[in-house]
Structure formats: C-alpha cells, structure tokens
C-alpha cells in the first residue's frame, strides 16, 4: 500500500514538472459558467489536452483561444470568426517562440488552399503548438471619413494656391 502512495505522489510530481507551461491545459477550465473577460475564447475539450494559442490581425475576433491539441489552422481561423474582407491570406504567419528564447516564423499562402483549381504542389500550414501566434496581415480599410478628410485637404490646398496666385498677379 505504501508503494502505491509513492507511485501516485511520483506521478503527480512528474505531471507538475512537465506541465509547467501556461499554454497547456488538461480538460476544461473550472470557470465554465463565468463569462470570459477580454478576448479569451474557450473552445476546450473537457476530455482532451488543450493548448492556448493566439490569433492576431485581420480576423473578426482576435484574442487568445483555448482549443484542443489537434486543432488545425483552418479550425482556428473559423473559431476567430473568419478573416476580414481586407485580410491578406497569401501571407499568413505562425510565430512560434521556443523554450530556448529563439523564435520561428512560418509563412504560408492560404489562398492556394481556397482558390486554386488544380493543386500541383502545396505546402500545408504547420500544425499548431501550445503558445503559437497566428498572424493574419491585411491592409487598412479607408472609410468615408478618411476619404472626406483626404479630399478636403487636397481641395483646401488647391484653393490656397489659387488665392496666392491671384494675390501675386494683382
């Protein structure tokens, strides 16, 4: 019986030493009934190993996601509400910080998966690891206010130059 307790304590200690990272989670969190504050989205599987990954950039709901370990990049983008209309899907990046304080950035083209009719050679997105950042770049969208501000500044500059020319020629 004593050996049984020593084995259980050893297994628990081993679990704590191997799961020291904050990006791994076994099962769901305890606060399932509380609403999430900020941009933390919990899609965890209560009976699986879950990882914490981040989605930044031009998606509908950027933030930190708790997802099952086998989640693909496609699933993660879907959880994030999909890319915005001005997202650049040709330059998706996965930023992966390593434990030895080095970083790895993997860039891939997602438009090949979506729009190519005949796929000859395609590089699939890498699998997600705990602590990864999915970066979805894009171009800023100009709204009516920005167009109006740009147009008024050009018109006011032209009017000022015209008034200056009129005053100089008199």
C-alpha positions in Angstrom: 0.0 0.0 0.0 2.9 2.3 0.8 4.3 1.7 -2.7 1.0 2.7 -4.2 1.1 6.1 -2.5 4.7 6.6 -3.5 3.8 5.9 -7.1 0.8 8.3 -7.0 2.9 11.1 -5.5 5.6 10.4 -8.1 3.1 10.6 -10.9 1.7 13.9 -9.6 5.1 15.4 -9.2 6.0 14.3 -12.7 2.8 15.9 -14.0 3.6 19.2 -12.4 7.2 19.2 -13.6 6.2 18.5 -17.2 3.1 20.8 -17.3 4.8 23.9 -16.1 3.9 25.9 -19.2 0.9 28.1 -19.0 -0.1 27.2 -22.6 -1.2 23.6 -21.9 -4.4 22.7 -20.1 -5.9 19.3 -19.4 -9.7 19.3 -19.7 -11.8 22.4 -19.4 -11.2 25.3 -17.0 -13.1 25.5 -13.8 -14.9 28.8 -14.7 -17.2 27.4 -17.4 -20.2 29.3 -16.2 -18.5 32.7 -15.9 -18.4 34.9 -19.0 -14.9 35.5 -20.4 -13.4 38.9 -19.8 -11.5 40.4 -22.7 -10.5 38.4 -25.7 -10.2 34.9 -24.2 -12.2 32.3 -26.0 -12.6 28.8 -24.6 -13.2 26.0 -27.1 -11.6 23.4 -25.0 -12.5 19.7 -24.9 -13.1 18.5 -21.4 -11.6 15.1 -22.0 -8.5 16.1 -24.0 -5.3 18.0 -23.8 -5.9 21.6 -24.7 -3.5 24.3 -25.9 -3.6 28.1 -25.7 -2.9 29.9 -28.9 -3.3 33.5 -30.1 -4.8 34.9 -33.2 -3.9 38.5 -34.1 -4.7 40.6 -37.1 -7.5 40.9 -39.5 -10.0 38.3 -38.1 -13.4 39.1 -36.7 -12.5 38.0 -33.1 -8.7 38.3 -32.4 -7.5 37.1 -29.0 -6.3 34.1 -27.0 -8.0 30.8 -27.7 -8.1 27.6 -25.7 -8.5 24.8 -28.2 -7.9 21.0 -28.4 -4.4 20.0 -29.3 -5.2 18.6 -32.8 -6.9 21.9 -33.9 -5.8 22.9 -37.4 -5.1 26.5 -38.7 -8.4 26.3 -40.6 -10.3 25.5 -37.4 -8.6 28.3 -35.5 -9.5 30.8 -38.2 -13.1 29.6 -38.1 -13.2 29.9 -34.3 -11.9 33.5 -34.7 -14.9 34.4 -36.9 -13.1 34.1 -40.2 -10.8 36.5 -42.0 -12.0 40.1 -42.7 -12.5 41.1 -46.2 -9.3 43.1 -46.3 -7.1 40.3 -44.9 -4.1 39.2 -46.9 -4.4 35.4 -47.0 -1.3 35.0 -49.0 1.0 35.9 -46.1 -0.4 34.1 -43.1 2.3 33.6 -40.4 2.7 31.4 -37.4 5.1 32.8 -34.9 6.4 30.1 -32.6 8.5 31.1 -29.6 10.8 28.3 -28.4 11.8 27.5 -24.9 15.5 28.4 -25.6 14.4 32.1 -26.3 14.5 31.7 -30.0 11.6 32.3 -32.4 10.5 30.7 -35.6 8.2 32.3 -38.1 6.5 30.2 -40.7 4.8 32.0 -43.6 2.3 30.2 -45.9 -0.2 31.0 -48.6 -3.8 30.2 -47.7 -5.3 31.3 -51.0 -3.7 28.3 -52.6 -6.0 26.1 -50.5 -9.1 28.2 -51.1 -9.0 29.2 -54.7 -6.6 27.0 -56.8 -8.5 24.7 -59.1 -5.6 22.3 -59.8 -3.2 21.9 -56.9 0.2 20.5 -58.1 2.4 21.2 -55.1 1.1 22.9 -52.0 2.7 23.4 -48.6 0.1 22.8 -45.9 0.0 25.0 -42.9 2.1 23.7 -40.0 0.3 22.1 -37.0 -0.3 24.3 -34.0 1.7 24.0 -30.8 1.0 25.5 -27.4 1.9 29.2 -27.3 1.8 29.8 -31.1 0.6 33.1 -32.5 -1.3 33.1 -35.8 -0.8 36.4 -37.5 -3.3 37.4 -40.2 -2.0 40.5 -42.0 -4.1 42.9 -44.1 -4.5 46.3 -45.4 -6.2 49.1 -43.5 -9.5 50.0 -45.0 -10.4 53.6 -45.6 -13.9 54.7 -44.7 -15.9 57.7 -45.8 -14.4 59.9 -43.1 -10.8 59.2 -44.3 -11.8 59.9 -48.0 -13.6 63.1 -46.9 -10.5 64.3 -44.9 -8.2 63.5 -47.8 -10.4 65.2 -50.4 -10.9 68.3 -48.2 -7.2 68.7 -47.6 -6.4 68.5 -51.3 -9.2 71.0 -52.2 -8.1 73.4 -49.4 -4.5 73.2 -50.7 -5.6 73.9 -54.2 -7.8 76.8 -53.1 -4.9 78.3 -51.1 -2.6 78.1 -54.0 -5.2 79.7 -56.3 -5.8 82.6 -53.9 -2.0 83.0 -53.6 -1.6 83.2 -57.4 -4.5 85.6 -57.7 -3.0 87.9 -55.0 0.5 87.8 -56.5 -0.7 88.6 -60.0 -2.7 91.7 -58.9 
